[in-house]
Amino acid sequence: MLYYRGCTAREKDQNIDYSTRYLFELADLDYHILENEQCCGSVLLRSGFKTEAIKLMENNLKDFKEELIITSCAGCYKTLKEDYKKLFNVDLNVLHVSQLLNKLMIEGKIKVNDNFNNLNVTYHDPCHLGRALNVYNEPRNIIEKYTNLVEMKNIKDKGMCCGSGGGVKSAYPDISNTIAQRRIKQAEDTECDLILTTCSYCKLNINKNYKKLKVLDLTEFIAKAIKNESIEGI
């Protein structure tokens, strides 16, 4: 099994990488990483640089063996699942980490506890994981095993973008921030203690635009629950 970390978890927010590997090791999974891991090509592809994206993706295919690939990033998941198939006619065996963790919990390979059962948590659906690939239930199933889920007004196929994807954050930062702030307002309306998401890009952009509520990746939350670690700011 290959754990494909993605650029953000690998370079900018390594707590996601560390938390994910901690959970894999708890479940006694046999996995490896690519020491020379490159971008999946999502950002280039969705920013209009198709030629450059294809070259990058062709190189990645040389590293992808016939094995299960697990991604932390929703954008990586969509790219590996859909775009590689569309562009190269390859059907990669890929899952988002939330899908794998949900399976491991059902199998009893990751323990559930009530260390955070006093918290009210809301969940932000990443566009690439939710509307693109219809992964809505697995993250929610996990959250509800550990804590109280309070939903925002717009969820699942009616969910709102965080403002970070599709090159918007780089090309139009003001628009990106405005979109994030609209989503944050919906989170505030739930009176939640914490925002969870399953996309490193979403986490970064929501965190950048809001300091009152903590935003964590789902893997970070599970790891903290198992370790019974406090969440800063709560």
Buried (B, 14 or more C-beta within 10 A) or exposed (E): BBBBBBBBBBEEBEBBBBBBBBBBEBBEBEBEEBEEBEBBBBBBBBBEBEEEBBEBBEEBEEEBEEEBBBBBBBBBBBBBBBBBEEBEEEEBBBBBBBBBBBBBBEEEBBEEEEBBEEBEBBBBBBBBBBBBBEBBEBBBBBBEBBBBBBEBEBBBEEBBBBBBBBBBBEEBEEEBBEBBEBBBEBBBEBEBBBBBBBBBBBBBBBBBBBEEBBBBBBBBBBBBBBEEEEBEEE
